[in-house]
Amino acid sequence: MRILVLGGDGYLGWPTALHLSRRGHDVGIVDNFARRSYDFEMGVDSLVPIQNLQRRVRTWEEVSGLEMTTYVGDLTDAPFVDGVLRDFQPDTVVHFAEQRSAPYSMIDQKHAVYTQVNNVVGTLNLLYAIADVDPSIHLVKLGTMGEYGTPNIDIEEGFIEITHRGRTDVLPYPKQPGSFYHLSKVHDSANIMFACRIWGLASTDLNQGIVYGQETEETALHPDLATRFDYDSVFGTVLNRFCVQAVVGHPVTVYGSGGQIRGMLDIRDTLACVELACTNPAEAGEFRVFNQFTESFSVSELAGMVVDAYPGRVEVENLEDPRVEKQEHYYRAAHTKLLDLGLVPHLLNRTTISSLLAVADRHRDRVDVTAVRPTVQWRSTASALATSGSPTTSKPSNIGVSKA
Amino acid sequence: MRILVLGGDGYLGWPTALHLSRRGHDVGIVDNFARRSYDFEMGVDSLVPIQNLQRRVRTWEEVSGLEMTTYVGDLTDAPFVDGVLRDFQPDTVVHFAEQRSAPYSMIDQKHAVYTQVNNVVGTLNLLYAIADVDPSIHLVKLGTMGEYGTPNIDIEEGFIEITHRGRTDVLPYPKQPGSFYHLSKVHDSANIMFACRIWGLASTDLNQGIVYGQETEETALHPDLATRFDYDSVFGTVLNRFCVQAVVGHPVTVYGSGGQIRGMLDIRDTLACVELACTNPAEAGEFRVFNQFTESFSVSELAGMVVDAYPGRVEVENLEDPRVEKQEHYYRAAHTKLLDLGLVPHLLNRTTISSLLAVADRHRDRVDVTAVRPTVQWRSTASALATSGSPTTSKPSNIGVSKA
């Protein structure tokens, strides 16, 4: 199968590309390196050193004997998207290529507008290009469980049967996204559903939970193949960040009461889920939604697991929640469709956390502790990005403050 | 009350501004004349001649003694939006300033992207500006009944109580919009709801039906005060278009079977509804939705009413439906909230249609019959805009084909 991975230089895109390559697929990678530029903007860096894309691909070829094609460009450039599809002729497009941080989207007006335009226009261009070049191309799109928010009823996989005043219909599941980033994914989902309806496109929307982990079977083959590992308050996901905090002796920072429950999954399961979606494609005209997570945890539970697993002492610090979200709520979400396709999950346990702690420990010298404290406030329309110097000092340097 | 009307030079924005002015409010108008530029792009024009904004405002002052402030600029220009709010200091912002044609959004990739970026970014900038300048400003936003699509259950006003697996919640009503334009309004609604939640903004989302009519009490006071009247297949709404077709001896063009049912309202009721929303504002943090229509009709029923009301003979021509939509479907939508606030509807009757026919007849010399046939096909990713010459001839001239 010919699979094009958009955003194939990113945290999940890169290991997904490797995984699909090793599983025998012809893989192409598209990236504009936006994720690397966010690091420059914020003055942070992946905890684990990563190589540039060209070297990654070269090393993969040396290690595995497998080639991958790369395309450098931006999905908001419609002729570029069209050209890449015509050149690579994929059977499947896996679309990771979006700004994927909720706090980043909430920095200020410019970052909100950038996030929505970048994500929505990129996906619109992709839909048009697929319809024009080859409508049989299966679009596997990364969405997020955060599109649903935390309703007081069970979350289903994309659609819900509603009986109302004696009549029944199956309708798109109502969404209550919690940031301008999450909203961009909701917009995407609605646009894609419509494109499937009018043009007969085939798409799978993967509403993914929060991913943890850094190593996969393929990235472990050579240090050059490592994927990024973010621990800062803007791009770092919760469990990764907790492990880094533990290792450097910083308190594990829980937002609010920590009662927020989220679906989560191991990075290796992301790879398996994406491959299952690719090899079991949606039909022409079908827009299907898989909830891509394996277990649910509250933030407090996660903090507790890190405290238990770490050999040293770890403090838990409950910070005022920078987000606007329910801290105590009902949460039960269906996630059977990927299991039905054969997913065998890696569940979160002490071993997983210990291996994450080991990754963090190996690179502890690279940790900038100022980057782990939340700086982006949902209630504010303009937050300063405080890095490279403690945000609590009156130091005039503000190179981390975004003027983008 | 100080009310800023965004898109105050448009079909509904202009008569709304006049109405609010005459009702004693201090009115400001913001427009970038995008609507007039679409006419140039497509080579069409309002059936009823309209004056430029400056002359309109001057004539209004002469006729009524009432002044209005005007601001020329674009909502996608964030500093402009911020500056206008700081200068005018409105209590209420009425937001009509979006690309509002479904066919226009479906012309091709560029028009789809333009529509979504223009509408979503303009509204995002407005939300940030309100939050920054004065979060107590009430945002009255024009949405559309088309956001809901045609579900097989009753449509409620924005939210629906769902009981699912023994639990109950009130959630945003599931949307099934039918064009990239309608999708842009759904995106807006979701963004606004979120802004109300995080910043405590107050907003009313008016999900408006299809508007018919051209004359209001205020526009009738002087020919310079006329609002536009569109009959072309891209911007003309269904009943207005039917009346023009009847008058020029063109068959009334029904798409498909004509069983499509839509909520509709008289232009005078639009004005009344907007004023009711302004004078009965949402509370801080409240996002409320009013379904703004008064009656539902199928397209066939509307065609039949025009046939009955026109003194001459009118043919009905069922064209292949250029849209992707259900032609026969259940349709029942709640619309009690504006009635509860005191709306007294103008219902559609023979007199209304006769007055529309009279408007069309008065300006029959200005009709370009080539503009009334649908040229934008939902199933195609690129439709040529055929005007200024019959699209069925092989004439090489294609000045109407958009390269925008």
Interface residues (C-beta under 8 A of the other chain):
Chain A: A78 D108 Q109 K110 A112 V113 Q116 V117 V120 V121 L124 N125 Y128 A131 D132 P151 N152 I153 D154 I160 I162 T163 H164 R165 R167 T168 D169 L171 P172 Y173 P174 K175 Q176 P177 G178 S179 F180 L183 V186 H187 A190 N191 F194 R197 I198 W199 V324 Y330 W378 R379 T381 A382
Chain B: A78 D108 Q109 K110 A112 V113 Q116 V117 V120 V121 L124 N125 Y128 A131 D132 P151 N152 I153 D154 E156 I160 I162 T163 H164 R165 R167 T168 D169 L171 P172 Y173 P174 K175 Q176 P177 G178 S179 F180 L183 V186 H187 A190 N191 F194 R197 I198 W199 V324 Y330 W378 R379 T381 A382
